[in-house]
Amino acid sequence: MKNNSGTNLKLLFSQPQNTVMTVKGLVESGLKHYEILRFEKSGIIKRLSSGAYSRFNENPDVFGAVNALQRDLKQSSHIGGRTALALVYGKIQYAADRKIEIFSYKQEKFPTWFKTLYSSSCIQFMTDFLPSMEGLNEWKHDGYTSLVSAQERALLELLYQVPNSVTPQEAFEIMQLITVIKPSVMQKLLENCKSIKTKRMLLCFAELCGHQWFHRLKTESMDLGSGIREITKGGKLYSNFNLVLPEGLESL
């Protein structure tokens, strides 16, 4: 093994700070399994769980763990929805006890080490209602960079949860705060979105909020389906987009 000033130690510390270092990622960077074990025994790194390490003086949070999912496992898993709007864009209040929302494409499951260490602090949505890598931005945090939902995608991820884990009223109140978006980004997302309900709610809420960016969207290029979608049983029919929603949203 090379000494602590050697190439292998440089490889080890080339990993981003404050993130989980996976065995897979370390091996792919050029380290051998026995070298990883020696670094662990010497106290240079510490084992967090099977297959996951960190530097001896670091305790990566869930954001640093998501970075490892993207960096080492090549997953599309990313911080999205309400969490992205709150932590990245500062648009809404985020309760400290609220679980962090992570969106993954289809069947991208969390590895065992992630579930062991972080499952209590986050909730995973495995969906394919949006293209896996569209509408993501780089986010610099705590010494590393990860991909997170742009606010256009985050809005759609929020509305996707209505009415199961987000109420229409709550989603509408958040929509009122999003006065500036990139219409070209939203247009592309809406054209490729598979959820009719989500698309209609975005357009309906944006119109009710009086957002100027709504008028720059080309609805004729979007598949909005047919028939009525009842979001709220016994609610009011908002006929422009054939949605049944709580009456009085406009007055919130």
C-alpha positions in Angstrom: 0.0 0.0 0.0 1.2 3.5 -0.7 2.0 5.8 2.2 -0.4 8.5 3.4 1.1 11.0 1.0 0.8 8.7 -2.0 -1.6 8.5 -4.9 -4.2 6.3 -3.1 -4.6 8.9 -0.3 -5.1 11.6 -2.9 -7.7 9.5 -4.6 -9.5 9.1 -1.3 -9.5 12.8 -0.6 -10.5 13.7 -4.1 -14.1 12.7 -3.1 -16.4 15.7 -2.4 -16.4 16.9 1.2 -19.5 16.2 3.5 -20.8 13.5 1.2 -21.2 9.7 1.6 -18.3 7.8 0.0 -19.5 4.5 -1.3 -17.4 1.5 -1.8 -18.5 1.4 -5.4 -17.4 4.9 -6.0 -14.1 4.5 -4.2 -13.2 1.4 -6.2 -14.1 3.1 -9.5 -11.8 5.9 -8.5 -8.9 3.5 -8.4 -8.8 2.2 -4.8 -8.7 -1.5 -3.9 -11.0 -3.1 -1.3 -8.1 -3.9 1.0 -6.9 -0.3 0.8 -10.3 1.0 1.8 -10.2 -1.4 4.8 -6.7 -0.2 5.8 -7.8 3.4 5.6 -10.7 2.5 7.8 -8.5 0.8 10.4 -6.1 3.7 10.4 -9.0 6.1 11.2 -8.7 8.1 8.0 -12.3 7.2 7.1 -15.1 5.8 9.1 -17.8 3.2 8.2 -21.3 4.6 8.2 -23.0 1.4 7.1 -22.2 -1.5 4.9 -20.9 -0.1 1.6 -20.8 3.5 2.9 -18.0 5.6 4.4 -17.2 9.2 5.2 -14.1 11.1 6.3 -13.3 10.6 9.9 -14.5 14.1 11.0 -17.6 14.3 8.8 -21.2 13.3 9.3 -23.0 13.6 5.9 -26.6 14.6 6.0 -29.3 13.3 3.6 -28.2 15.9 1.0 -24.7 14.5 1.0 -26.2 11.1 0.7 -28.2 12.1 -2.3 -25.1 13.4 -3.9 -23.6 9.9 -3.6 -26.6 8.4 -5.3 -26.1 10.7 -8.2 -22.3 10.6 -8.3 -21.5 6.9 -7.6 -24.8 5.1 -8.5 -25.7 7.3 -11.5 -29.2 7.7 -10.2 -31.6 10.5 -11.2 -32.7 10.7 -7.5 -32.9 14.3 -6.5 -34.3 16.7 -4.0 -37.6 18.0 -5.4 -41.1 19.2 -4.6 -41.7 21.2 -1.5 -38.1 20.6 -0.3 -36.5 22.1 -3.4 -38.9 25.1 -3.3 -38.1 25.7 0.4 -34.4 25.0 0.7 -33.1 25.9 -2.7 -35.4 28.7 -3.8 -36.5 30.0 -0.4 -40.1 30.4 -1.7 -42.0 28.7 1.1 -41.6 27.9 4.8 -40.2 24.5 5.5 -41.0 22.8 8.8 -38.0 21.2 10.5 -39.9 18.0 11.2 -41.1 17.6 7.6 -39.5 14.8 5.6 -37.2 15.7 2.8 -38.8 14.9 -0.6 -36.7 12.8 -3.0 -37.9 12.0 -6.5 -36.5 9.0 -8.3 -37.2 7.7 -11.8 -39.3 4.6 -11.9 -37.6 1.8 -10.0 -34.5 3.5 -8.7 -34.5 2.1 -5.2 -32.4 3.4 -2.4 -29.4 1.2 -1.6 -29.4 -0.6 1.8 -26.9 1.9 3.3 -29.2 4.8 2.4 -32.3 3.2 3.9 -30.4 2.3 7.0 -29.1 5.8 7.6 -31.6 8.2 6.1 -35.0 6.6 5.5 -36.4 8.2 8.7 -35.7 11.7 7.4 -36.9 11.5 3.8 -39.7 10.2 1.6 -39.1 8.8 -1.8 -41.4 9.2 -4.8 -40.6 6.7 -7.6 -42.4 8.1 -10.7 -42.0 8.5 -14.4 -44.5 11.3 -14.9 -41.6 13.6 -15.9 -38.5 12.8 -17.9 -35.8 11.7 -15.5 -33.2 14.4 -16.2 -35.3 17.3 -17.4 -35.8 20.5 -15.4 -32.9 20.0 -12.9 -30.4 22.6 -11.8 -27.0 22.4 -10.1 -27.1 23.3 -6.4 -24.0 24.1 -4.4 -24.2 23.0 -0.8 -21.7 22.3 2.0 -18.8 22.0 -0.4 -20.3 19.9 -3.1 -22.7 20.3 -6.1 -25.8 18.2 -6.7 -28.7 18.2 -9.1 -32.0 19.4 -7.7 -35.4 20.3 -9.2 -35.6 23.7 -10.8 -38.6 25.5 -9.4 -40.6 24.7 -12.5 -40.2 21.0 -12.0 -40.5 21.3 -8.2 -44.0 22.9 -8.7 -45.1 20.0 -10.8 -43.7 17.5 -8.3 -45.7 19.3 -5.6 -48.9 19.2 -7.6 -48.3 15.6 -8.4 -48.9 14.8 -4.7 -52.4 16.5 -4.6 -54.6 15.3 -3.0 -52.8 12.3 -1.4 -50.2 14.1 0.7 -50.8 17.8 -0.2 -54.1 19.5 -0.1 -55.3 21.6 -3.0 -55.5 24.7 -0.7 -51.9 24.2 0.4 -50.6 23.7 -3.2 -52.5 26.8 -4.3 -51.1 29.0 -1.5 -47.6 27.9 -2.5 -48.4 28.6 -6.2 -49.3 32.1 -5.3 -45.7 32.7 -4.2 -44.1 31.6 -7.5 -44.4 34.8 -9.4 -41.4 34.3 -11.6 -40.5 31.2 -13.6 -38.9 30.4 -17.0 -41.8 29.8 -19.4 -39.6 27.9 -21.8 -38.6 25.4 -19.1 -42.2 25.0 -17.9 -43.5 24.7 -21.4 -41.1 21.8 -22.2 -41.9 20.0 -18.9 -45.7 20.3 -19.5 -45.4 19.0 -23.0 -43.5 15.9 -21.7 -45.5 15.5 -18.5 -47.6 12.2 -18.4 -49.9 13.3 -15.6 -53.0 15.0 -17.0 -54.1 16.0 -13.5 -50.8 17.6 -12.7 -50.7 19.6 -15.9 -54.3 20.9 -15.6 -53.7 21.9 -12.0 -50.6 23.8 -12.8 -52.4 25.8 -15.5 -55.6 26.3 -13.5 -53.7 27.5 -10.4 -51.4 29.8 -12.5 -54.5 31.4 -14.2 -56.3 31.8 -10.9 -53.2 33.4 -9.3 -53.0 35.9 -12.2 -49.4 35.0 -12.9 -48.0 36.8 -15.9 -46.0 33.8 -17.0 -49.2 31.8 -17.5 -49.9 33.8 -20.6 -46.6 32.8 -22.2 -47.5 29.1 -22.1 -48.8 27.5 -25.2 -51.5 25.2 -24.0 -52.3 24.0 -27.6 -49.0 22.2 -27.6 -49.9 20.2 -24.5 -51.9 17.0 -24.1 -54.5 17.9 -21.5 -56.7 14.8 -22.0 -60.5 14.8 -21.9 -63.2 14.6 -19.3 -63.4 16.0 -15.8 -60.9 15.2 -13.1 -62.4 15.4 -9.6 -59.7 16.4 -7.2 -62.2 17.4 -4.4 -65.3 15.4 -4.0 -68.3 17.7 -4.2 -66.2 20.7 -5.0 -66.5 23.4 -7.7 -66.0 22.7 -11.4 -63.3 25.0 -12.8 -64.5 24.6 -16.3 -61.5 26.2 -18.1 -59.5 23.0 -17.2 -62.3 20.6 -16.3 -61.1 20.2 -12.7 -63.3 19.8 -9.6 -61.5 21.7 -6.8 -62.4 23.3 -3.4 -64.6 26.3 -3.9 -63.2 29.6 -3.1 -59.5 29.0 -4.0 -59.4 32.5 -5.4 -60.0 34.0 -2.0 -57.2 32.3 -0.2 
